[in-house]
Amino acid sequence: MSIKKIISISAITVCSLTISNSVYAALDPNAEVVHVRQNCGQLTDCSSSMTEIADWIHFTRHPSVNNPVIVDIGPGQFSGFYCSGDGNITLRGSGANNTQLVGNTAISVDSCTNLSFEHLTVKGSYKGINWTGPGNSSYTDVVLAVDGNAVTYAWFDNCDASNQISVHYFFGSKIIAEGNFYNFGYYSNCAETWFYGSEITAKAKQPSGYHVLANVPVRVAGQNSIVQVYGSAVRAIRGSSDKFYKIAGNQGLVAAQAQNGASFHMHGGILTATAAGANQDNDAAGILALGGSFVHVIDTAFNVRGSGNGTAYRIFKDATSTVSSPFQWAASADVPVGNDFGSSIKSETGADMFVETDCDTTGNCQNSGTDTHIMIYNDNCTTDGPWFDTTTGRCRGVIAP
């Protein structure tokens, strides 16, 4: 190697070290708490860049279980954050309405452990958080959002080569996805996730073409993935001019979808999938279970409504999947309706029931009496809706000879 090249390389190295040292000069290598502010002023251990903080954590600080680090983030909007093979980090904002971390993908994580996010908003235009590989995290008073014009994921996780799942907990948080093409709130391929007292919403915007192809707040897609929701709200909400793919086509307006052997559990709260008021004929589904998946939803309210002549499915499943979700609709003089024209809701045989209040002794329930009959959903009944009258032992509408 020539002397000229050696001098050149040395100069580049010295320059690089100088830049690196100047970036981290204000941060104590052993600081337990560092600050992010738009203007640090006289505040010590402070940076105005989340990227600089992430670099300092990974290349200088190296937090551990016994020596974690807290990143205290002030009000304002800051660039996103990344974590790769590290952990024991808490990102603490100044309130979800005050602190925002933003980016195309606002936060990227690869195999990190013991990450905590508190009192802040994470917002992307493509993905809010992209998680790859194993690890674990928790979220308290966090708004995790995405707002874009193509495919959007507020959350997206995937396996790495190890095929180990990650584990995540959400407390009092909101996941919000807004988009006009494929639009997902929480999309999980390789994770176990628990939600407590939270909201997960997918809200369709004006479609960029003829269709919003999918609007799904929760899609559990991986064989080892499981999402468990307690005392929370899961909502798929239409836009005024949307036209969604039909539910049977594995797309559409769906509150909770499980596929490929994944599992979804929900206890308490409400599942909403409503296209009501849209100026197209749209299907809607509370639960969509495909590909050997398992759905267990007990003590949960449903609000499912198609638009126009669209079909409202409380449950739609294929023959390989299992849905455990008994449900009782309100007592009424008519069947539960699922769209703007009064068509009956669709579900699974034996999964739904309601008490009809206007039956007579012959089994006529067309506003002719005051007897109450228990109706069980049954696809084999076709005379007057898919309902079996347990009092008469006949399908609804079949009158005694």
Summary of the structure (lengths in Angstrom):
residues: 401
radius of gyration: 26.4
end to end distance: 104.8
largest distance: 108.5
contacts: 1493
relative contact order: 0.06
helix: 9%
strand: 51%
